[in-house]
Amino acid sequence: MRGRCDDAVDVLLVADDETSSRIEAEFDEIAVETSVQVVSDGTEALRILTDAATDSSAGPDLVLLDRDLSRTDGLELLEALADEAVLGRRPVLVLARPGDSEAVRESYRLGANASLEKPTDAEGYTELVEAVAEFWFRRAALPVGDG
């Protein structure tokens, strides 16, 4: 494991169009170099992570998962990841609606590394991305090359 502040961080953002465009724009503004791959479908996210499991040098460093996806519920995706054991040691952060304590409990039960309150305004998105970058990209050591 190593700190990531000097390396580009690959983020898989699994969210609907509105949420993903706001978060992606905020990642463009932070000082840490990021590469954000956006998918709005849990099935596509599962395919990406399954493919990455067979190639430890591929795939995202971190998954940012909206709990409320239009097709596949974010918790269903988490459950599939746990069942398939494709997640490896990649951190998964789940965005849940404010006050949704059941989603928070389920997220942790299914192996999420954190549950974050989904922002409701532009300032909230800025704060969310800055907080993720500060902890996960500057402070935490992310697994490297072990899927």
N, C-alpha and C positions, 0 to 999 in steps of 0.2 A: 504494500500500500504506500501511497505517496500523496503529498499535498498537491493540489492542482492549480495553484494560483498562477504558475508560469506557463501552463499548457492550455490549449483550447479545450473547452468542456463541451462534450456532445450531450445534448438534451433531447429526449423524446417527449414531446408535448402531445398528450392525448386529450383533446378538448374540442368543443364545438367551435364553429367559425368565429363567433364574437369573442369568446374567451381567448381563443388561440391568437387572434390578431392583436388583441390588447397585450397579452403576455409576450408574444414575439417582439412587438415593438419596444417593450420595456427591456428585454434582453439586449436589443441593439444599443441601448443607452448606457449599459453598465461598463465598467472598466475591464472586466474579465472577458477575454475572447470566448465566445460561445458559438456553437453551431446548433441551431434548433431545427429539428425535423418535426413537422406537424402532421398528425393524423387525427381524423375525427371519428374513427371507427375502431372499436375494441378488437375486432377481428384482424384488422391491418396491424395494429400494435402488437398483437400476439404473434403474428407472422414475423414481424421485424425482430422481436425478442427471441423467437424460436430459431430464426436464422442466425442471430448473434450467438446463441448458445453453442452452435456448431463451429463457430470461428471466434475464439476468445479475443482476437484483436479487433473485431467488429462490434458494432452496436453502441448504444448510448452509455454514457457514464452515469446518467441520472434520468429517471422517468418522473414526469410531472403529469399526474392523472386527475382529470376532472371526474368527480363522483357521478355527475349527472350527464351522461352521454346520451345522445338521441337514440342510438340503436342498441348498443351494448352498455349496460350499466357499468360504471367504473368498478363497483364491487364485484360484479360478475367477472370482469377482466382480472382483477386481483385473485379471485378464486381459481380461475383457469391457470394463471401463472403459478400459483401454489401447487395445483394438481399436476401440471406439466413439468414442474421443477426447471423451468427455463429462465427464471429470473436470475439465478446465480446470486451474486452479492451486489447487484445493482440497486442502489437506493431508489425507493418509490415514495413520492410525496403525493398525497391525495388531497385534492381541493374539495371541501364539503361546504354546503350552504351554512350560513351563520346559524348557530343554535341547533344544528342537526347532530345531537349527541349519539344517536344510534349509528349514524354513518361513521362517526369517529371511532366508536367501539369496534364496529365491524372492520374498519380499515386496519386497525392494529391487530385484530384477531387474525386477519388474513395475511399479515406480514408486512404491512406498510411501515416505512421508517418514520413517517410523520403524517399527521393530518393537519392541514392548514385551512383556515377560514377563507372561503372564496370571496374575493373582493366584490364590492357593490358599486364602486366608483373609480374614476381614473387614478386618484391619489392612492387608493387601496392597491391597485395593480402595481404602481411604482414601488410602494412599500413592500409588497409581497416579493417582487423580483429582487429588490435590494437585500431583503432578509435572506432569501434563498442563496443569493450570491455570497453574501457575507459568511454565512455558516457553511454551506455545502461546498463552495468553490474556494474560499479563502482559509477556512478554519479546519474543516474535516478532511481526513485523508480518504480518498475514494479508491476502491479496488481497481487494480490495473492488470489487464491481461489474464484474468482468471474467470471470466464469464460470470 
